[in-house]
Structures are given as C-alpha cells and as structure tokens.
Amino acid sequence: MKVPQCIVAISSLFLAHALVFVQTSASSAPLTTNPVFEKNCAKCHGKTATGCHFGGPSLASERVNATSPDDLLNIIPNGKDRMPKYACKLTSEEIDTLVQQIKSLNLK
C-alpha cells in the first residue's frame, strides 16, 4: 500500500515541530516550573527563586545578574560557599538549562 506524499510531508513537519518544541521548551520555560529547580534548588533559593531567610540568595538579583553564564556553569556543579556541589546529581544539559533560566529571570 502506498502512502500519499502529502501525508508523509505533513507527518514529517509535525514530527520536526514536536522535536524543536521539546528541545527549546525546557530552557524557555520559567525557572520556577523546572522540576530540576523544584527538586534541587527551591529548598534554599525559594519556590519563587527570590531567596530564603538563612538560605540561598535570590536568583533574581543584581549580584546574580552580574554573574556571567560561565561562572554559573562553574558554580552549580562545583558549589560555592554554602552551596553544595551538583556535578554528580545533575547532567550538563540540566545545568545548562538552569543557567539559561536563571539568566532569563534577570532580563525582566
């Protein structure tokens, strides 16, 4: 049985659109809805990423805004001051997404 070319073309476009959406949706989604943030970061930085009393600082601050993405890519896996290391807990893709989302918080 032959499949009409238009069905193949439409199916291919749908699949391509779905793949692009999956690849971009995590980093373009808000930080506070990221399950990785909710599980690993919110307990110290707060559910809204605005910090916690005696916990981690606000991620939507001038200090974090002044921190380069490369520095954040180093801090998250290696820790800093009271922040623990996440190198063995998070993948490099998860860390990249967190950095993109943190930097997007400070664009608002």
N, C-alpha and C positions, 0 to 999 in steps of 0.2 A: 504494500500500500504506500503510495506517495503522499507526502505531506506538502500541502501548498506552501510556496515560498513565503507568502505574506505571513503565515502563521509562524514559520521559523524566524522570520525577521522580527516580528512583534515579540516573540518569546525571548529572543536574544536581547532586544532592547530592554525588556522588563528585567531580565537577569542582570544586565550591566548596571541598570539604575539601582537595583537592590544591592549589588556589591559596592557601589560608590556610597550609597547611604550607610551601609554597615561600617565602612572604613572611616567615614567622616563624622558619623553621629556621636561617637564617644567623646571626641575632643571638642565638638561644638556644643555638647550638652553642658548644662550648668554643673559646676564642681560639686555642689551640694547634693546632686542627684546621682552622682557617680558611686556605684556600690563599693568601689575600692576606697574612696574617700570616707564613705559612711562606716566601713568596717575598720579602717586603719587610722584615719586622721581626725574624724569628728570628735572622738573622745577627748582629745587635747585641744584642737583648734575650734571646737564648737560645731554644732549641726549646721549653722549658717556661715561657718568659716570666719566668724568675727572674733574668735578667741574665747578663752575661758579663764575665769579667775583662778590663779595658781596653775594654769595650764599653758598650752601653746599660744603664741601670739596670733593676732588677727592676720589672715592671709590677704585681706583687702586693705592693706595699709601702705603708707608711703615707703616704709622700710622694705617691705616685700616687693613693692613696685620698683624700687631702686636695685633690687637684686636681679642679676642677669639670669636668663634661662639656663646658661651653662652652670652658674653657681647652684641654682635649684636642682639641676640634674646631678650635681655632686652631693648636695646636702641630703636629699631624700634617701639615696641608697647608703650613704656613709654616716649619716647623723651629724648633729652639731649641738654643742652644749647639752641640754637635757633631752634633745630629740634622739630617739633610738635609730639604729640602722635598719633600713628596709631592703637591703640588697638581696637577702635570701628569702624575703617574703613577697616581693613584687617583681614582675617581669619588667624588662626595659620598656616595653610598649605601655604598660600601666604607668610607669614613672613618666614617660614622655607625655602621656595624656594628662596626668596630674599637673605637670608643668604648664602645658598649654592652657589648661583650665584655670590654674592659679593666675597666670599672666592675663587671661581674659577678664578675671574679676577686677583687675586694676585698670582696665580700659574704660570702665563705666564711670 
